[in-house]
Amino acid sequence: MRSAGGVLARLRGPHDREHLLDDAQRGVVFALACVLALDAADRTALGALAPALKTEFHIGNGQIGLLASAFSIVGGLVTVPMGILTDRTRRITLIVVSIVIWTAAMGVAAAAASFAVLFAARISLGVVTAAGGPPVTSIVGDAFVPDIRGRVLGWVKSGELVGAALGFLVAGVLLSFFSWRSVFLTLGVLGLLVAFRVAKVKEPPRGGERMPGAGGRELDEPNELEELIEEEDIEPKPELVVHDDLSEAPLSTALGYVIRVRTLMMIIAATATGEFFFAALQVFGVLFLVDAFGLSSSTAALVIPAVGVAGFFGVIAGGRVGDRLISRGVITGRIHVGTWSYFVVSLLFVPVLLASSLAVALPFLFLAGAFLMAPVAPLEAARLDVVHPQLRGRAESARTLARVIAQSSAPLLFGVISEAFGGGADGLRAAFFVFLPFLALSSVLLVLAAREYPREVASVQESVVTEDEA
């Protein structure tokens, strides 16, 4: 039967619980959001600095593209060792050290006298791309109960969108009065401030509170998701129940376990498609608006950040809706948010691509931006629900690697396909149509993930964490 506390919590819902976060937990959310904002600000600032860098170093678009992609690729590769370290060391220290390295690299970039030095510095910036993956996700999993992880991740992930806007703003203002070097210096100073703020965050214990009189730890304090699993009498998968210390497990053993978590694998595949589409929109969105609707480049460049604002509201709302569905007794509510969002996006982009005027396309484009970002927080929360705390770093490294591959390949594939269809607005329109069905395929993958999710959540809740870490 449902406990009195469980009934009261279910009636109040996670919205009321949000106000129970103490100052330390709010500080964790803010610090982690700042880490993601730092990385995003650097990405967008580089685009704004491209003309100045081309003039300074006498380089072309190819070299600018190399600067933009090099640190992303390096960041993807670094996520594998970063995932291992996340599961074995203090994550706060790991993030702080990464940001200090990033700040030093930003200083080198500001002082670069040649393209080679600038390129070397940009490669080093990939450490924050990696630090924004496994350590951040793992900390959220241990610092917040499952009931509110969706909304918490919504605020943390919104840091990426805020940072992207900040990058445009910092670069635009400083370039008007100073040189491009001042932008890198300013971001470096912001990096030091973020490192100082993150260092003040207390390292959360892995898996929640200690179990009195037991040899391990409970994975989380009692929560609504656990109550739902018990009420539905859902049996765990025996092969996924863990009673051993996995922090020092070999990478092959850890990855073997992670691969068996089917919910995780299907969510990774589904979200990679969303990342692919979003990356293509970032690169080719302005060009499409210019070619399709006859806008000036400056006007079109204002539309994409406006779509980002819609994405901000989408990522916040998605986390809230996922948590709300769980509070209403829908175990797979978080996955349902992703399922329907990807399906709706695949429909919303059709009128955007077929519209003959911007006035018709714009409302659909804003809605598409919101729904494209809506799955981010609930699906990340769902991944945390099905992965053992001592494996979250390595599991997130696999997800981050898939994300980097999607983001790096999107511009190339979209460019090639659009050229194959004649280039210009018609070519880009055809390329978007080619990949729209893949968003619908993401919905299908998430339907399959929802079938596995309850038993895999039960498996994590049945497990214990045996390692005692300070």
C-alpha positions as CSV (number, residue, x, y, z in Angstrom):
1,M,0.0,0.0,0.0
2,R,1.0,3.6,-0.6
3,S,2.5,5.2,2.5
4,A,0.9,8.4,4.0
5,G,4.1,10.3,3.2
6,G,4.0,9.0,-0.4
7,V,0.3,10.0,-0.8
8,L,1.1,13.5,0.5
9,A,4.1,13.9,-1.7
10,R,2.1,12.6,-4.7
11,L,-0.6,15.2,-4.0
12,R,1.8,18.0,-3.6
13,G,4.0,17.0,-6.6
14,P,7.6,17.8,-7.3
15,H,6.7,21.5,-7.9
16,D,6.4,22.0,-4.1
17,R,9.5,19.9,-3.4
18,E,11.6,22.3,-5.5
19,H,11.2,24.9,-2.7
20,L,12.8,22.3,-0.3
21,L,16.2,22.7,-1.9
22,D,18.6,24.2,0.5
23,D,21.1,26.9,-0.4
24,A,23.9,24.3,-0.9
25,Q,21.8,22.4,-3.5
26,R,20.9,25.6,-5.3
27,G,24.6,26.4,-5.3
28,V,25.3,23.1,-7.0
29,V,22.8,23.8,-9.7
30,F,24.2,27.2,-10.4
31,A,27.9,26.0,-10.4
32,L,27.2,23.2,-12.8
33,A,25.2,25.4,-15.1
34,C,28.1,27.8,-15.2
35,V,30.4,25.0,-16.3
36,L,28.2,24.3,-19.3
37,A,27.8,28.0,-20.0
38,L,31.5,28.5,-20.1
39,D,32.0,25.9,-22.9
40,A,29.0,27.2,-24.9
41,A,30.2,30.8,-24.6
42,D,33.5,29.9,-26.1
43,R,31.9,28.0,-29.0
44,T,29.7,30.9,-30.0
45,A,32.3,33.6,-29.4
46,L,34.6,31.8,-31.9
47,G,32.0,32.3,-34.6
48,A,31.8,36.0,-33.9
49,L,35.6,36.3,-33.9
50,A,36.0,34.4,-37.3
51,P,36.3,37.6,-39.5
52,A,38.9,39.1,-37.2
53,L,40.9,35.9,-36.9
54,K,40.9,35.5,-40.7
55,T,42.4,39.0,-41.1
56,E,44.9,38.6,-38.3
57,F,46.3,35.2,-39.4
58,H,45.5,35.4,-43.1
59,I,43.5,32.2,-43.0
60,G,40.4,31.0,-44.8
61,N,37.1,29.3,-43.9
62,G,38.7,25.9,-43.8
63,Q,41.1,26.9,-41.0
64,I,38.2,28.6,-39.1
65,G,36.2,25.3,-39.4
66,L,39.3,23.4,-38.1
67,L,39.4,25.7,-35.0
68,A,35.7,25.1,-34.4
69,S,35.8,21.3,-34.7
70,A,39.2,20.4,-33.3
71,F,38.4,21.0,-29.6
72,S,35.1,19.2,-30.0
73,I,36.8,16.1,-31.3
74,V,39.4,16.2,-28.7
75,G,36.7,16.8,-26.1
76,G,34.9,13.7,-27.3
77,L,38.1,11.6,-27.0
78,V,38.9,12.9,-23.6
79,T,35.5,11.9,-22.3
80,V,36.6,8.2,-22.1
81,P,39.3,8.8,-19.5
82,M,37.2,11.5,-18.0
83,G,34.4,9.0,-17.4
84,I,36.8,6.6,-15.7
85,L,38.2,9.4,-13.5
86,T,34.6,10.5,-12.7
87,D,33.8,7.1,-11.2
88,R,37.1,6.8,-9.3
89,T,38.0,10.3,-8.0
90,R,36.5,13.5,-6.6
91,R,34.4,15.0,-9.3
92,I,34.5,18.5,-8.0
93,T,38.3,18.5,-8.1
94,L,38.2,17.0,-11.6
95,I,36.0,19.8,-12.9
96,V,38.1,22.6,-11.2
97,V,41.4,21.2,-12.7
98,S,39.8,21.0,-16.1
99,I,38.6,24.6,-15.9
100,V,42.0,25.8,-14.8
101,I,43.6,24.1,-17.8
102,W,40.9,25.6,-20.0
103,T,41.7,29.1,-18.6
104,A,45.4,28.7,-19.2
105,A,44.6,27.6,-22.8
106,M,42.4,30.7,-23.2
107,G,45.3,32.9,-22.1
108,V,47.6,31.2,-24.7
109,A,45.0,31.8,-27.4
110,A,44.7,35.5,-26.4
111,A,48.5,35.9,-26.8
112,A,48.9,33.7,-29.9
113,A,51.2,35.1,-32.5
114,S,50.6,32.4,-35.1
115,F,47.8,30.2,-36.3
116,A,49.7,27.1,-35.0
117,V,49.8,28.4,-31.5
118,L,46.1,29.4,-31.6
119,F,45.2,25.9,-32.9
120,A,47.2,24.2,-30.2
121,A,45.4,26.3,-27.6
122,R,42.0,25.5,-29.0
123,I,42.7,21.8,-28.8
124,S,43.3,22.2,-25.1
125,L,39.9,23.8,-24.6
126,G,38.3,20.4,-25.2
127,V,38.9,19.5,-21.5
128,V,35.9,21.6,-20.5
129,T,33.7,19.9,-23.2
130,A,34.6,16.6,-21.5
131,A,34.2,18.0,-17.9
132,G,30.7,19.2,-18.8
133,G,29.7,15.6,-19.5
134,P,30.5,12.7,-17.1
135,P,31.4,14.7,-13.9
136,V,28.4,17.1,-14.1
137,T,25.9,14.3,-14.8
138,S,27.3,12.1,-12.1
139,I,27.1,14.9,-9.5
140,V,23.5,15.6,-10.3
141,G,22.7,11.9,-9.9
142,D,24.1,11.8,-6.4
143,A,23.1,15.3,-5.2
144,F,19.4,15.2,-6.0
145,V,16.7,12.6,-5.5
146,P,15.1,11.1,-8.7
147,D,11.8,13.0,-8.1
148,I,13.4,16.4,-9.0
149,R,16.3,15.4,-11.3
150,G,14.4,16.4,-14.4
151,R,13.7,20.0,-13.3
152,V,17.2,20.2,-11.8
153,L,18.8,19.0,-15.1
154,G,16.6,21.5,-17.0
155,W,18.2,24.4,-15.1
156,V,21.7,22.9,-15.4
157,K,21.4,22.2,-19.1
158,S,19.9,25.7,-19.7
159,G,23.5,26.9,-18.9
160,E,24.4,25.9,-22.4
161,L,21.8,28.2,-24.0
162,V,22.6,31.1,-21.6
163,G,26.3,30.6,-22.3
164,A,25.8,30.6,-26.1
165,A,24.0,34.0,-25.8
166,L,26.7,35.3,-23.5
167,G,29.4,34.3,-26.0
168,F,27.6,36.4,-28.7
169,L,27.2,39.3,-26.3
170,V,30.8,39.3,-25.0
171,A,32.3,39.1,-28.4
172,G,30.0,41.7,-29.9
173,V,30.6,44.3,-27.2
174,L,34.4,43.8,-26.9
175,L,35.0,43.7,-30.6
176,S,33.4,47.1,-30.9
177,F,36.0,48.7,-28.5
178,F,39.0,46.3,-28.3
179,S,40.7,43.5,-30.3
180,W,39.7,39.8,-30.6
181,R,42.3,39.1,-27.9
182,S,40.3,40.8,-25.3
183,V,37.4,38.3,-25.9
184,F,39.7,35.4,-25.0
185,L,41.1,37.2,-22.0
186,T,37.6,38.0,-20.7
187,L,36.4,34.4,-21.1
188,G,39.6,33.3,-19.3
189,V,38.8,35.6,-16.3
190,L,35.2,34.2,-16.3
191,G,36.7,30.7,-16.3
192,L,38.7,31.5,-13.1
193,L,35.5,32.8,-11.5
194,V,33.6,29.6,-12.4
195,A,36.5,27.4,-11.1
196,F,36.4,29.3,-7.8
197,R,32.6,28.8,-7.6
198,V,32.7,25.1,-8.4
199,A,35.5,24.6,-5.8
200,K,33.0,25.7,-3.1
201,V,30.6,22.9,-4.0
202,K,30.7,19.9,-1.5
203,E,31.4,16.5,-3.1
204,P,28.2,14.5,-2.8
205,P,28.5,10.9,-1.6
206,R,27.9,8.3,-4.3
207,G,24.5,6.7,-4.2
208,G,22.9,8.8,-1.5
209,E,22.8,8.4,2.3
210,R,24.6,5.8,4.3
211,M,22.5,2.8,5.5
212,P,22.8,2.5,9.3
213,G,24.1,-0.9,10.3
214,A,24.6,-2.0,6.7
215,G,27.7,-2.6,4.6
216,G,26.7,-0.4,1.8
217,R,24.7,2.7,1.0
218,E,21.2,3.2,-0.1
219,L,21.2,4.5,-3.7
220,D,18.7,7.3,-2.8
221,E,16.5,8.4,0.0
222,P,12.9,7.2,-0.4
223,N,11.3,8.8,-3.4
224,E,8.2,8.7,-5.6
225,L,9.9,6.7,-8.4
226,E,10.9,4.0,-5.9
227,E,7.4,3.9,-4.5
228,L,5.9,3.5,-8.0
229,I,8.3,0.6,-8.7
230,E,7.2,-1.1,-5.4
231,E,3.5,-0.4,-6.0
232,E,3.6,-2.0,-9.4
233,D,5.6,-4.9,-8.0
234,I,8.2,-4.6,-10.8
235,E,10.9,-7.1,-10.7
236,P,14.6,-6.1,-11.4
237,K,16.8,-7.7,-14.0
238,P,19.0,-10.1,-12.0
239,E,22.0,-9.5,-14.3
240,L,21.9,-5.7,-13.6
241,V,21.7,-5.9,-9.8
242,V,25.0,-4.9,-8.3
243,H,26.4,-5.8,-4.9
244,D,30.1,-5.2,-5.5
245,D,32.4,-2.2,-5.7
246,L,32.5,-1.1,-9.4
247,S,34.6,2.1,-8.9
248,E,37.8,0.2,-9.8
249,A,36.3,-2.2,-12.3
250,P,38.2,-2.6,-15.6
251,L,36.8,-0.4,-18.4
252,S,35.8,-3.6,-20.3
253,T,33.7,-4.8,-17.4
254,A,32.1,-1.4,-16.8
255,L,31.3,-1.0,-20.5
256,G,30.0,-4.5,-20.7
257,Y,27.5,-3.7,-17.9
258,V,26.5,-0.4,-19.4
259,I,25.8,-1.9,-22.8
260,R,23.4,-4.4,-21.2
261,V,21.3,-1.4,-20.0
262,R,19.0,-1.3,-23.0
263,T,17.2,1.9,-21.9
264,L,20.5,3.7,-21.8
265,M,21.6,2.5,-25.2
266,M,18.3,3.4,-26.9
267,I,18.2,6.8,-25.3
268,I,21.8,7.5,-26.5
269,A,20.8,6.5,-30.0
270,A,17.7,8.6,-30.0
271,T,19.3,11.7,-28.5
272,A,22.2,11.6,-30.9
273,T,19.7,12.3,-33.7
274,G,18.4,15.3,-31.9
275,E,22.0,16.6,-31.4
276,F,22.7,16.0,-35.1
277,F,19.7,18.0,-36.1
278,F,20.4,20.9,-33.7
279,A,24.0,21.1,-34.8
280,A,22.9,21.3,-38.4
281,L,20.4,24.1,-37.5
282,Q,23.2,26.1,-35.7
283,V,25.5,25.9,-38.8
284,F,23.1,26.2,-41.7
285,G,20.1,27.9,-40.0
286,V,21.2,31.5,-40.9
287,L,22.2,30.4,-44.4
288,F,18.8,28.8,-45.0
289,L,16.9,31.9,-43.7
290,V,19.0,34.1,-46.0
291,D,18.5,32.0,-49.1
292,A,14.9,31.0,-48.5
293,F,13.4,34.3,-47.3
294,G,15.8,36.9,-48.6
295,L,16.9,38.2,-45.2
296,S,20.2,40.0,-44.7
297,S,22.8,38.0,-42.8
298,S,22.6,40.3,-39.8
299,T,18.8,40.0,-39.6
300,A,18.9,36.2,-40.0
301,A,21.6,36.0,-37.3
302,L,19.1,37.5,-34.8
303,V,16.5,34.8,-35.6
304,I,18.7,31.9,-34.5
305,P,19.3,33.3,-30.9
306,A,15.6,33.9,-30.7
307,V,15.0,30.3,-31.5
308,G,17.5,29.6,-28.7
309,V,15.2,31.5,-26.3
310,A,12.4,29.1,-27.2
311,G,14.8,26.2,-26.6
312,F,15.6,27.6,-23.1
313,F,11.9,27.5,-22.2
314,G,11.7,24.0,-23.8
315,V,14.5,22.5,-21.8
316,I,13.1,23.9,-18.5
317,A,9.5,22.8,-19.3
318,G,10.7,19.3,-20.5
319,G,12.3,18.6,-17.1
320,R,9.3,19.8,-15.2
321,V,6.8,17.8,-17.3
322,G,8.8,14.6,-16.9
323,D,8.9,15.0,-13.1
324,R,5.3,15.9,-13.0
325,L,4.3,12.8,-14.9
326,I,6.2,10.6,-12.4
327,S,4.4,12.4,-9.5
328,R,1.1,11.5,-11.2
329,G,2.0,7.9,-11.3
330,V,3.4,7.5,-14.8
331,I,6.6,5.6,-14.3
332,T,7.9,6.2,-17.9
333,G,6.8,9.8,-17.9
334,R,10.3,11.1,-18.6
335,I,10.7,8.9,-21.7
336,H,7.2,9.9,-22.9
337,V,8.3,13.5,-23.0
338,G,11.2,12.6,-25.3
339,T,9.0,10.3,-27.5
340,W,6.3,12.9,-28.2
341,S,8.7,15.9,-28.4
342,Y,10.8,14.3,-31.2
343,F,7.7,13.3,-33.1
344,V,6.2,16.8,-32.8
345,V,9.5,18.3,-34.0
346,S,9.5,16.1,-37.1
347,L,6.0,17.6,-38.0
348,L,6.8,21.2,-37.0
349,F,9.7,21.5,-39.4
350,V,7.6,20.6,-42.4
351,P,5.7,24.0,-42.5
352,V,9.0,25.8,-41.8
353,L,10.7,24.2,-44.8
354,L,7.6,24.7,-47.1
355,A,6.7,28.2,-46.1
356,S,7.2,31.0,-48.6
357,S,7.4,33.8,-46.1
358,L,9.2,34.2,-42.8
359,A,6.0,35.4,-41.1
360,V,4.5,31.9,-41.7
361,A,7.6,30.0,-40.8
362,L,8.6,31.8,-37.7
363,P,6.0,30.6,-35.2
364,F,6.6,27.0,-36.3
365,L,10.4,27.5,-36.0
366,F,10.0,28.8,-32.4
367,L,7.9,25.8,-31.5
368,A,10.3,23.4,-33.1
369,G,13.2,25.0,-31.1
370,A,11.3,24.5,-27.9
371,F,10.3,20.9,-28.6
372,L,13.8,20.0,-29.9
373,M,15.2,20.9,-26.5
374,A,12.4,19.6,-24.4
375,P,13.7,16.0,-24.2
376,V,17.2,17.0,-23.0
377,A,16.6,17.1,-19.2
378,P,14.0,14.3,-18.8
379,L,16.0,11.9,-20.9
380,E,19.2,12.7,-19.0
381,A,17.3,12.1,-15.8
382,A,16.0,8.8,-17.2
383,R,19.6,7.8,-17.9
384,L,20.6,8.5,-14.3
385,D,17.6,6.4,-13.2
386,V,18.9,3.2,-14.9
387,V,22.7,3.5,-14.3
388,H,24.5,2.4,-11.1
389,P,26.1,5.4,-9.3
390,Q,29.6,4.0,-9.7
391,L,29.2,3.6,-13.5
392,R,27.5,7.0,-14.3
393,G,30.8,8.6,-15.4
394,R,31.7,5.9,-17.8
395,A,28.1,5.6,-19.1
396,E,28.0,9.4,-19.6
397,S,31.3,9.3,-21.5
398,A,29.7,6.9,-24.0
399,R,26.8,9.4,-24.4
400,T,29.1,12.4,-24.8
401,L,31.1,10.6,-27.4
402,A,28.0,9.9,-29.4
403,R,27.0,13.5,-29.0
404,V,30.3,14.8,-30.3
405,I,30.2,12.5,-33.3
406,A,26.7,13.7,-34.1
407,Q,27.7,17.4,-33.7
408,S,30.9,17.0,-35.7
409,S,29.4,15.0,-38.6
410,A,26.2,17.1,-39.0
411,P,27.8,20.1,-40.9
412,L,29.7,17.8,-43.2
413,L,26.7,15.5,-44.1
414,F,24.2,18.4,-44.4
415,G,26.7,20.3,-46.6
416,V,27.3,17.3,-48.9
417,I,23.6,16.4,-49.2
418,S,22.5,20.0,-49.9
419,E,25.1,20.3,-52.6
420,A,23.9,17.0,-54.1
421,F,20.5,18.6,-54.4
422,G,21.8,21.7,-56.1
423,G,22.8,23.9,-53.2
424,G,21.1,27.1,-52.1
425,A,17.8,27.1,-50.3
426,D,16.4,24.1,-52.3
427,G,19.5,22.0,-51.4
428,L,19.3,22.8,-47.7
429,R,15.6,22.3,-47.7
430,A,16.1,18.8,-49.3
431,A,18.8,18.0,-46.8
432,F,16.5,18.8,-43.9
433,F,13.7,16.7,-45.4
434,V,16.1,13.8,-45.8
435,F,16.9,13.8,-42.0
436,L,13.4,14.6,-40.7
437,P,12.4,10.9,-40.6
438,F,15.2,10.2,-38.3
439,L,13.6,12.3,-35.6
440,A,10.5,10.1,-35.9
441,L,12.8,7.1,-35.6
442,S,14.0,8.6,-32.3
443,S,10.5,8.4,-31.1
444,V,10.3,4.7,-32.0
445,L,13.5,4.0,-30.1
446,L,12.2,5.7,-27.1
447,V,9.0,3.7,-27.2
448,L,11.2,0.6,-27.0
449,A,13.2,2.2,-24.2
450,A,10.1,2.7,-22.2
451,R,9.4,-1.0,-22.2
452,E,12.8,-1.7,-20.5
453,Y,12.9,1.3,-18.2
454,P,10.8,0.1,-15.2
455,R,12.8,-3.1,-14.7
456,E,16.1,-1.4,-15.1
457,V,15.1,1.3,-12.6
458,A,14.2,-1.5,-10.2
459,S,17.6,-3.1,-10.8
460,V,19.4,0.1,-9.8
461,Q,17.2,0.5,-6.7
462,E,17.9,-3.1,-5.7
463,S,21.7,-2.5,-6.0
464,V,24.0,-1.1,-3.3
465,V,27.2,1.0,-3.3
466,T,29.8,-0.8,-1.2
467,E,32.8,1.5,-1.7
468,D,33.2,4.1,1.1
469,E,34.4,7.3,-0.4
470,A,35.2,10.5,1.3
